[in-house]
Amino acid sequence: MYDTKLLIQILPCSDNDFLLVKKFINEFALDNTNLKREQFLLAKFNNELVGFVRQKNYSGCSELCSLGVIESYRLKGVGSKLVKAIIHQCKNPLYLVAIIPKFFTPFGFNEIADYPNEILNKLQYCQNSLGVPEPYVVMKLNKSIVH
């Protein structure tokens, strides 16, 4: 996928880029469990990594996670392009665990209280291992209202 307006390319993750993605995941304190290169899509501007997102697949559902945008490219639509790319490619029910639910609502995600065990495990991991002051919420994509 290619956006001519901002010249942001959405691409699969290469081996070389994966090393950089792992560095940023640790720097941004994102989920670094069982990282696999093929789980990631990248956003690039002028061939430079400016963001990334991860799709973890489970039996019966998928999870959007580890969304990261390089600080100097934040608030420029990079994260939105990455979320839309995952929504477009995902065939399973799509969940996420977030501290900024307002960001995901316009894409068709709603906060929910009933979710698969894999997502419960992720919520518990985030609450216990990723130290942030904001509360975590679980959200699910409502495909009927995707924009």
SEZATOR-678726 format. One record per residue (C-alpha): residue in one letter; y, z, x. Coordinates in steps of 0.001 Angstrom, whole numbers, plus 500000, padded with zeros to 6 digits. Example, Ala and Ser with C-alpha at 12.3 -4.5 7.8 and 13.67 -1.06 7.14 Angstrom:
! SEZATOR-678726
node r = A; Y = 495500; Z = 507800; X = 512300
node r = S; Y = 498940; Z = 507140; X = 513670
This chain:
! SEZATOR-678726
node r = M; Y = 500000; Z = 500000; X = 500000
node r = Y; Y = 503483; Z = 499210; X = 501234
node r = D; Y = 506865; Z = 500182; X = 499845
node r = T; Y = 509583; Z = 497735; X = 500873
node r = K; Y = 512416; Z = 499945; X = 499594
node r = L; Y = 511896; Z = 502747; X = 502143
node r = L; Y = 509492; Z = 500875; X = 504407
node r = I; Y = 506931; Z = 503667; X = 504102
node r = Q; Y = 503347; Z = 502532; X = 504595
node r = I; Y = 500421; Z = 504459; X = 503115
node r = L; Y = 497381; Z = 504004; X = 505352
node r = P; Y = 493953; Z = 505475; X = 506058
node r = C; Y = 493839; Z = 507917; X = 508950
node r = S; Y = 492841; Z = 506584; X = 512380
node r = D; Y = 491124; Z = 508653; X = 515064
node r = N; Y = 494344; Z = 508883; X = 517109
node r = D; Y = 496414; Z = 509895; X = 514093
node r = F; Y = 493834; Z = 512509; X = 513112
node r = L; Y = 494607; Z = 514524; X = 516249
node r = L; Y = 498276; Z = 514608; X = 515252
node r = V; Y = 497441; Z = 515450; X = 511621
node r = K; Y = 495373; Z = 518450; X = 512774
node r = K; Y = 498291; Z = 519644; X = 514906
node r = F; Y = 500670; Z = 519487; X = 511936
node r = I; Y = 498152; Z = 521138; X = 509588
node r = N; Y = 498088; Z = 524150; X = 511893
node r = E; Y = 501862; Z = 524066; X = 512399
node r = F; Y = 502479; Z = 523935; X = 508616
node r = A; Y = 499772; Z = 526598; X = 507906
node r = L; Y = 497795; Z = 524277; X = 505608
node r = D; Y = 494076; Z = 524336; X = 504802
node r = N; Y = 492305; Z = 523534; X = 508086
node r = T; Y = 488710; Z = 524088; X = 506925
node r = N; Y = 486148; Z = 521338; X = 507530
node r = L; Y = 488705; Z = 518654; X = 508341
node r = K; Y = 487381; Z = 515085; X = 508251
node r = R; Y = 489449; Z = 512068; X = 509236
node r = E; Y = 488273; Z = 509992; X = 506258
node r = Q; Y = 489717; Z = 512572; X = 503817
node r = F; Y = 493300; Z = 511722; X = 504797
node r = L; Y = 495908; Z = 509180; X = 503837
node r = L; Y = 498973; Z = 508855; X = 506036
node r = A; Y = 502577; Z = 507927; X = 505428
node r = K; Y = 504157; Z = 506008; X = 508281
node r = F; Y = 507702; Z = 504830; X = 508861
node r = N; Y = 508261; Z = 502346; X = 511706
node r = N; Y = 504675; Z = 503069; X = 512787
node r = E; Y = 505481; Z = 506805; X = 513126
node r = L; Y = 503529; Z = 509467; X = 511208
node r = V; Y = 505879; Z = 511037; X = 508667
node r = G; Y = 503391; Z = 512643; X = 506263
node r = F; Y = 499788; Z = 513060; X = 505201
node r = V; Y = 497620; Z = 514182; X = 502307
node r = R; Y = 493958; Z = 515096; X = 501979
node r = Q; Y = 491443; Z = 514438; X = 499227
node r = K; Y = 488378; Z = 516670; X = 499278
node r = N; Y = 485532; Z = 515492; X = 497066
node r = Y; Y = 483051; Z = 517842; X = 495448
node r = S; Y = 480291; Z = 517181; X = 492959
node r = G; Y = 482149; Z = 516405; X = 489740
node r = C; Y = 485739; Z = 516900; X = 490922
node r = S; Y = 488211; Z = 516259; X = 493718
node r = E; Y = 491012; Z = 518276; X = 495255
node r = L; Y = 494407; Z = 517110; X = 496462
node r = C; Y = 495312; Z = 519355; X = 499380
node r = S; Y = 496938; Z = 519647; X = 502788
node r = L; Y = 500021; Z = 517696; X = 501749
node r = G; Y = 502445; Z = 517723; X = 504644
node r = V; Y = 505677; Z = 515908; X = 505420
node r = I; Y = 507373; Z = 516017; X = 508811
node r = E; Y = 510529; Z = 518091; X = 508374
node r = S; Y = 513066; Z = 515370; X = 509161
node r = Y; Y = 511482; Z = 513150; X = 506447
node r = R; Y = 511357; Z = 515738; X = 503670
node r = L; Y = 513183; Z = 515078; X = 500386
node r = K; Y = 512984; Z = 511309; X = 500963
node r = G; Y = 510057; Z = 510513; X = 498645
node r = V; Y = 507303; Z = 510629; X = 501273
node r = G; Y = 505346; Z = 513413; X = 499539
node r = S; Y = 505660; Z = 511639; X = 496193
node r = K; Y = 504255; Z = 508413; X = 497638
node r = L; Y = 501293; Z = 510298; X = 499103
node r = V; Y = 500539; Z = 512114; X = 495829
node r = K; Y = 500710; Z = 508834; X = 493884
node r = A; Y = 498345; Z = 507198; X = 496385
node r = I; Y = 495731; Z = 509953; X = 495931
node r = I; Y = 496088; Z = 509800; X = 492144
node r = H; Y = 495614; Z = 506035; X = 492280
node r = Q; Y = 492446; Z = 506161; X = 494389
node r = C; Y = 490783; Z = 509246; X = 492872
node r = K; Y = 488053; Z = 508645; X = 490305
node r = N; Y = 487070; Z = 512286; X = 489620
node r = P; Y = 488981; Z = 515014; X = 487783
node r = L; Y = 491702; Z = 515962; X = 490281
node r = Y; Y = 492770; Z = 519554; X = 490979
node r = L; Y = 495105; Z = 521250; X = 493414
node r = V; Y = 496149; Z = 524741; X = 494445
node r = A; Y = 499918; Z = 524940; X = 494887
node r = I; Y = 502834; Z = 527246; X = 495561
node r = I; Y = 505352; Z = 524690; X = 494292
node r = P; Y = 503957; Z = 523595; X = 490918
node r = K; Y = 507292; Z = 522033; X = 489850
node r = F; Y = 506776; Z = 519338; X = 492490
node r = F; Y = 503448; Z = 518263; X = 490958
node r = T; Y = 504316; Z = 518466; X = 487238
node r = P; Y = 506095; Z = 515060; X = 487111
node r = F; Y = 502900; Z = 513384; X = 488352
node r = G; Y = 500909; Z = 514689; X = 485378
node r = F; Y = 499547; Z = 517953; X = 486809
node r = N; Y = 499438; Z = 521009; X = 484542
node r = E; Y = 498786; Z = 524640; X = 485431
node r = I; Y = 495352; Z = 525732; X = 484218
node r = A; Y = 493301; Z = 528915; X = 484103
node r = D; Y = 489794; Z = 527408; X = 483854
node r = Y; Y = 488522; Z = 525378; X = 486805
node r = P; Y = 485364; Z = 524622; X = 488843
node r = N; Y = 483957; Z = 527104; X = 491363
node r = E; Y = 485003; Z = 524885; X = 494289
node r = I; Y = 488617; Z = 525213; X = 493187
node r = L; Y = 488223; Z = 528964; X = 492630
node r = N; Y = 486946; Z = 529210; X = 496214
node r = K; Y = 490008; Z = 527270; X = 497405
node r = L; Y = 492349; Z = 529557; X = 495438
node r = Q; Y = 490724; Z = 532623; X = 496990
node r = Y; Y = 490893; Z = 531068; X = 500467
node r = C; Y = 494614; Z = 530346; X = 500029
node r = Q; Y = 495379; Z = 533819; X = 498695
node r = N; Y = 493438; Z = 535543; X = 501483
node r = S; Y = 494042; Z = 533271; X = 504488
node r = L; Y = 497329; Z = 531420; X = 504085
node r = G; Y = 500116; Z = 533953; X = 504196
node r = V; Y = 502968; Z = 532802; X = 501980
node r = P; Y = 505159; Z = 534945; X = 499715
node r = E; Y = 504917; Z = 532606; X = 496707
node r = P; Y = 502051; Z = 532950; X = 494205
node r = Y; Y = 499373; Z = 530253; X = 494122
node r = V; Y = 498547; Z = 528369; X = 490918
node r = V; Y = 495756; Z = 525939; X = 490071
node r = M; Y = 496716; Z = 522617; X = 488538
node r = K; Y = 494743; Z = 519720; X = 487086
node r = L; Y = 495815; Z = 516122; X = 486679
node r = N; Y = 496100; Z = 515026; X = 483078
node r = K; Y = 495313; Z = 511310; X = 483479
node r = S; Y = 496802; Z = 510508; X = 480060
node r = I; Y = 500319; Z = 511349; X = 481289
node r = V; Y = 500248; Z = 509922; X = 484820
node r = H; Y = 503541; Z = 508241; X = 485729
